[in-house]
Amino acid sequence: MNIKPLADRVLILPAPAEEKTIGGIIIPDTAKEKPLQGEVVAVGNGTKDEEMVLHVGDQVLYGKYSGTELEHDGKKYLIMRQSDVLAVLG
């Protein structure tokens, strides 16, 4: 991974959206629910006021409208502040 978040930011690979069908009708990608969990793939160093507590590999939950979407090597990622992460799973 050659994207290195700065300060208190983390890079997250969202979990894939679940495929939904209703009576044989496939719901298009634009109507799918955004996933609210993902895996941390890179972290910044934190700031003098906020220590980085997330680690690469952590499975996390985040808010529905958190972060900024970006695409790198054909994969979609979210970059957000550590404070936008709601919880670490498991």
C-alpha positions as CSV (number, residue, x, y, z in Angstrom):
1,M,0.0,0.0,0.0
2,N,1.6,3.3,-1.0
3,I,-1.1,5.6,0.5
4,K,0.1,6.8,4.0
5,P,-2.6,8.7,6.0
6,L,-1.3,11.8,7.9
7,A,-1.9,12.7,11.5
8,D,-5.0,11.1,13.0
9,R,-6.4,9.7,9.7
10,V,-7.0,6.1,8.8
11,L,-7.5,4.4,5.4
12,I,-10.3,1.8,5.4
13,L,-11.3,-0.8,2.9
14,P,-15.1,-1.0,3.2
15,A,-16.8,-4.4,3.4
16,P,-18.5,-5.3,0.1
17,A,-22.2,-4.2,-0.1
18,E,-24.6,-7.2,0.2
19,E,-26.3,-8.2,-3.0
20,K,-30.0,-7.8,-2.6
21,T,-32.8,-9.3,-4.6
22,I,-36.6,-8.7,-4.3
23,G,-38.7,-11.3,-6.0
24,G,-36.0,-12.0,-8.6
25,I,-35.3,-8.3,-9.2
26,I,-31.7,-7.4,-8.6
27,I,-31.2,-4.0,-6.8
28,P,-28.6,-1.8,-8.7
29,D,-25.4,-0.7,-7.0
30,T,-26.7,2.8,-6.6
31,A,-29.6,1.7,-4.4
32,K,-27.5,-0.6,-2.2
33,E,-26.9,0.3,1.5
34,K,-23.5,1.7,2.1
35,P,-21.5,-0.8,4.3
36,L,-20.8,0.6,7.7
37,Q,-17.9,-1.6,8.5
38,G,-14.5,-2.3,7.0
39,E,-10.8,-3.1,7.6
40,V,-8.1,-0.6,8.5
41,V,-5.4,-0.9,5.8
42,A,-3.2,2.1,6.8
43,V,-2.9,4.5,9.7
44,G,-1.3,7.9,10.4
45,N,1.0,8.6,13.4
46,G,-1.6,10.4,15.4
47,T,-1.2,13.9,16.8
48,K,0.3,15.3,20.0
49,D,-3.2,15.6,21.3
50,E,-4.6,12.3,20.1
51,E,-2.7,9.0,20.2
52,M,-3.4,6.6,17.3
53,V,-5.2,3.6,18.9
54,L,-6.3,1.9,15.6
55,H,-4.0,-0.7,14.0
56,V,-3.7,-2.1,10.5
57,G,-6.0,-5.1,10.3
58,D,-8.6,-3.9,12.8
59,Q,-12.2,-4.5,11.7
60,V,-14.1,-1.3,12.5
61,L,-17.6,0.3,12.4
62,Y,-18.0,3.9,11.2
63,G,-20.8,6.4,10.6
64,K,-22.9,6.2,7.5
65,Y,-21.6,9.5,6.1
66,S,-18.0,9.4,7.5
67,G,-14.9,9.8,5.5
68,T,-13.9,10.7,1.9
69,E,-14.1,8.1,-0.8
70,L,-11.1,7.5,-3.0
71,E,-10.1,4.9,-5.6
72,H,-6.7,3.4,-5.9
73,D,-5.6,0.5,-8.2
74,G,-9.3,-0.3,-8.9
75,K,-10.3,-0.6,-5.3
76,K,-12.5,1.9,-3.4
77,Y,-11.3,3.1,0.0
78,L,-12.4,5.6,2.7
79,I,-10.1,7.9,4.4
80,M,-11.3,9.4,7.7
81,R,-10.3,10.8,11.0
82,Q,-9.8,8.2,13.8
83,S,-12.6,10.0,15.7
84,D,-15.1,9.1,13.0
85,V,-14.6,5.4,13.8
86,L,-17.3,4.3,16.2
87,A,-16.0,0.9,17.3
88,V,-13.5,-1.8,16.8
89,L,-15.0,-5.3,16.2
90,G,-13.8,-8.4,18.1
